[in-house]
């Protein structure tokens, strides 16, 4: 059975509107205030306190990267693009910032509430996916480290015994197998560096 997402209470949330003075700003502000949000409009760039905002609306028509205190696509909150021009370059730039929802200009007397809900859900889904990807990458990296540690301990012998040795070392050091593997790999790298340094000195002599 599919669970219906719970509609969040947006009262008290803070929204920045990054747009030049325009009736669009007034229309959005009216709707946000009716919903219960605290609104702040600014131009031509976001102030540092915008990093703590719950939502940011931005002008997709005249926007540029330097307006934001973060790299494109790395906004720490949901973004809503305000789109008036459908020029390919403008759309491409908007996509680079990974807007979570959009509003077409001119903005009327409705649409902001649904944009907020869509933006919030899209942002949370994107964060969850990014977290899962980071976790998978970490697990792959840890497995590769374990393989390197087992290879270093085996030294051409049985890998099963080497893995058992790694687990035994982890228990004796009272750390996880992954941490033990990292320690073994680091020790092996230091030994190789020392050997290479000794070889260089002997050649110079």
N, C-alpha and C positions, 0 to 999 in steps of 0.2 A: 504494500500500500504506500503510495507516494505521500510524503508529508508536506503539507502546505506551509511555505515560509511564513513566519510570524511577522506582521506589519509592525515595524519599530515605532516607538514614540519619538518624534523629532523635536518636540518642544524643548527649547533651551539650547539647541545646537547652534553652532556659529557657522555662517556662510560668508565667504568673501566673493564679491563680484568684480572681476578684473575686466573692466570695460570702460571706454571713454564715456564722459557724460552724455546721456542719450535717453530717450523715452523707454528704451529696452530695460535700462537699469531700474527705472521707476516701476515698470510693470512687474519685474521679478521681485523687487523689494516689497511691493504690496502683497504679492502672493506668499512670500516667505514670512512676512510679519503675521499674516492671517493664520499661517500654519503654526506659528510660535517660535520661529527661528530668529536669532540675532544676526542682523546683516551689516556688512561693512563693504562699501564700494571703494575702489582704488584704481588708479591709472597713472603712469604707464607700467608699473610693476607691483608685484606683491611685497608687502612689508615683511620683516622677519617673523612677526607674530602670526602670520598666516600659516606657519608650519604647524600650529596647534589647532587649525580650523577643522571643522567636521566636513565641510564641502567647499569646493571652489568652482565658481562659474567663470569661464574665460571666453574672450572674444576670439573666435576662430578666424575672423576676417583680417584683423590687423595685429594679431598676436605674433610674438617672436620668442625664441628660446630664453633670452636673457631676462625675460619678465619673471621667470620662476626661480626660486631658490633651491632647485633640485634639477637633476639631469632629466632629459626627455624620457618619459615612460616610467619614472621612479617617484611619482607623486605619493606622499604618505596619506592621502585622503582621496575620496571619490571626486572625480572631475566631471563637470557638465559643460560641454562645448556649446557655444552660442553661434550658430551657423547662419550666415546670410548669403555668402557667396559660395557657389558650387564649382569654383575654379579648381582644376585638378591639383594644382600646387598647394592651395589652401587646405583641401581635403587631406592630402598626403601629410601636410604638417600636423594637422589635427590628429590624424591616426598615429603619428610618431609619439604623441603625448599620451596615447592610450586613454582617451576620454571614455568614461564609463557610461555616459548617456549624452543626449543632445537635445537642444531646443532650437527650432527654426525661427529665425527673425523675419518679420517683427513678432515679438512675443505679445500674446493677447492676455486675456483674463484667466486662462487655465493652462495646465500643462506642467507647471513647476513641481507640484506634489508628486506626480507620477515619475518625473525625471529624477527627483530625489530618491525615490524608492528603487528605481531601476539602477541608478548609479551606485547606491549603497550595496545592493545585492551583487552587481557585477564586480565591484571592488573587492568585496569579501570573497567571492569565488576566485578572483584572480590571485588574491593573497594566499588562499588555501592551496591553489595549484602550485604557486611558486614555492610554498613551504614543502609540499610533497616532492617537488623536483629536487629541491636542495637536500632533502632527506635521502632520496634515492642516490644522488651523487655522492653524498657522504658515505653511504653504505658501500657503493662501488669502490670508492677510494680506500675504505677500510679493508675490503676484501683483497684489493691489490696489495695493500701493505702487509696483510697476513701472508699472502703468497710469497712476497719478497722475503719476509722473515723466515718462513718455512724453508725456502730455498737456501737462505744463508746458513740456517742451522743444519740442514741436511748435508750440504757440501757434497752433493752427488750421491748420497746414500738414500735410505728409505724415507719418503715424504711423510708417511704415517707416523713413524717414530719422531720425526722432527716436529710434527704438529703436536704430538703428545708432550714433547719436551717444552714446546712453547706454552702449552696449557699449564704444565708443571711450574714453569718460571712465573707465569701470571699469578698462580696461587701463592707461590713463595714470596712474590713481591706485593701481594695483596692488591692487585690491580686487574683490570679487565684484559681479556685476550688481545683486544684491539690496541690498548695502551702498551701492553707488553710487546706486541709486534712493532709498534712505532719505536719503542726503545731499542729493540734488536736492530732494526733498520738504521737507526741513528748511530748505534755503536759500530755497525758494519761500515757505514760511510766514513766514520772517523778513522777506523783502522785503515781503510783504503787511502784516505788522505795522508795519513802518517806514512804509509808505505811509499806513496808517490813522492812525498817530501824527502824521504830517505834516499830514494833512487836518484832524485835530482842532485842531492848533495854529493852522492858517490860519483856521479858523472862529472860534477864540477871539480871534484878532487882529482 
